[in-house]
Amino acid sequence: MASASPASVASLSFARTHIKSGDNILLRLPSGDYRNLKVHDKPGRITLGKFGSFQQQQLIGHPYGLSYEIIPEGKIRVREPETMAELDDTSATNELINDGESVQPLTYEEIETLKKTPGVHSSDIIKMQITQNANYELKSEYSKEKYKKRKEAKFLQGFSILEPTMFNICEYWFSKDPQRIRGIRADTLGQMMSFANIHPGARVVVADDTGGLLVAAVLERLGGEGRILTITDSESPPTFHVIDQLNLDATETSNTMTYLNWVEVDEEWAPVETYEPEEYRTHSQKARSEKRHARAEELRKRREELWAGEWNALVVASEYEPFSIIERVEPYLAGSGSIVVHSPYLQPLTDVHQKLRAKPQFLGPAVTEAWLRQYQVLPGRTHPMMNTSGSGGYVLSAMKVYDDETANSEWIARTAQRKARKQRNAEKQSSSTPVPQGVGETSNEVVNGHAGSTHAVESLGADSSAEAPIANPESVEPTDEVMDSD
């Protein structure tokens, strides 16, 4: 297989790490909010409200992950990264500080006037608020740092550019509209991809009612290798807006994605056949007929691809009842195929869990809930955040296995092996044990007992008064009854 040239690899790497025209980007504002927008290499202004505005073409060619400051005349410049310095412990406390209106002499009207003054930047306003605060020097070092952060979140004109990865996209939608993605949090999405074992080359069936969040996550994991079949309730091709945010190449989506609706999944359903005349009156009529034939042939291939089976995973985040979806798709899953279902509520998955446990073709069904706690990591100030999300939903996971009535459990197989090994050892021991010889007319009869045990039964002659020697006196009981060695 021909390898890519160094120039093409370098250009692809640059396109992935730097902003190019037509890309979707995520902006994180000083307040912590997110903005999603598409940039183009043409004149246009991006407005961020109170955080300023700038020309969009200035972002073209810049790398992801940097923070920018908006300066006058709509220009931007890179902000110097802040160093995490160790704060000195002081004896200052906030016990006697009175945060009244007289503490900050700058009024709202004066601050708004400073914003409109040419040559005065937002950082200058923040410095004026700090220097004119009467209680600033009375605060502890930790309180001073918090005060500065609050003023920057309120007045600083700037932003940070985030790469549109699935983690950042999920964080954006979870903070903006969690109901639109059915409450799937970023850690829950990663857990679903791990349970489903999504990897390059996998063949995955997805039932997605989250606007394409699941499909986009599977696409990112496949890396252009594999197959995705999305099942929806729409007759037209589904539109997943989340996929556009990933900035994927057209080849990564067109060669890996296909779709069906729930009616077309049913093998007993057949499309309505249209009447075709023997001769066409016009070329347009013939062209329409050829398009209908092409669509019918494409639909037939997509349905046969599903019915061929051997799909590696089923991932579901749908508003429909989960067990009915599993019943429809389960016959087309391969052995050891993963089944992963997400729901914002526990009860539907509990019912599905009980039904799967009663069926032998599903192995290890389990319901889990991810728990996330964010931490602030700063020198001397590392602690969990006070606010956190309540839940990212519940996840049901199971594995499909082929039902074989002749198959036995591992415990039964090990027990059979243990019995066979014990019998072989007993037979080997019996063949190596010496047979005691009698005296005079004494004859020995060897009687085989249960489980391969042997006992010597002595037969003495009528005129023999000598006692026969015994090889092991403790191993023979004074009786003619055959003993079991077990």
Secondary structure, 3 states (H helix, E strand, C coil): CCCCCHHHHHHHHHHHHECCCCCEEEEECCCCCEEEEECCCCCCEEECHHHCEEEHHHHCCCECCCEEEEEHHHEEEECCCCCCCCCCCCCCCCCCCCCCHHHCCCCHHHHHHHHHCCCCCHHHHHHHHHHHCCCHHHCCHHHHHHHHHHHHHHHCCEEEEECCCHHHHHHHHHHHCHHHHCCCCHHHHHHHHHHHCCCCCCEEEEEECCCCHHHHHHHHHHCCCCEEEEEECCCCCCCCHHHHCCCCCHHHHHCCEEEEEHHHHCCCCCCCCCCCCCCCCCHHHHHHHHHHHHHHHHHHHHHHHHHCCCEEEEEEECCCCHHHHHHHHHHHEEEEEEEEEEECCHHHHHHHHHHHHCCCCEEEEEEEECCCCCEECCCCCCEECCCCCCCCCEEEEEEECCCCCCCCCHHHHHHHHHHHHHHHHHHHHHHHCCCCCCCCCCEEEEEECHHHCEEEEEECCCCCCCCCCCCCHHHCCCCCCCCCCC
